[in-house]
């Protein structure tokens, strides 16, 4: 190999390396973000979550899911109204979260800074498969909502959750209860768990335990 060929080879290898995208890893968290100006159905859970947890950011995070990668297959483990706590292919997840105009929301991949126990966290989450979705948003009731599943699965060696709880808020920025929550809790006969310790996607996304990863899950 002459000097010119050697230099050219190094250049192209460097270029390819810089252009290389990250790939999903087991234990990555996929956050679903809706632009704050998105016209969601005012009677939907999406709209209610946005109203209750928005922090003024350009994106309002309404859901989080756990990724599990097996060879060339990617699975999703999460808790939704449609599936309860379940494990299913990534394609199903993409279909379920397609917006009404046929486009995708923002899928933001976040990774633990210390991913050494990621596989154990995913195995913890699988224990909850089959539980119903936790419409009451209460702890330890045999059901789970999306961030509750992550909170209860990502545990330290001592068994304590890595992600913090905080008092839950169901009121909008004006201090009113969105109509979705009003109807939901009235139907169930429960009091709105305002102030009960819990989690939400917006706060979990901002945890200092996580770093963003440049992954396009739609390809």
ABEGO torsion letter per residue (X at the ends): XBAAAAAAAAAAAAAAAAABBBBBBBGBBBBBBBBAABBBBAABAAAAAAAAABAGBABBBABBBBBBBBEABBBBBBBBAAAEBBBBBAAAAAAAABBAAGBBBBBBBBBBABAAAAAAAAAAAAAABGBBBBAAGBBGAGBBBAAAAAAAABBBAAGBBABBBBBBBABBAAGBBBAAAAAAAAAAGBBBABGBBBBBAAAAAABAABBBBBBBAAX
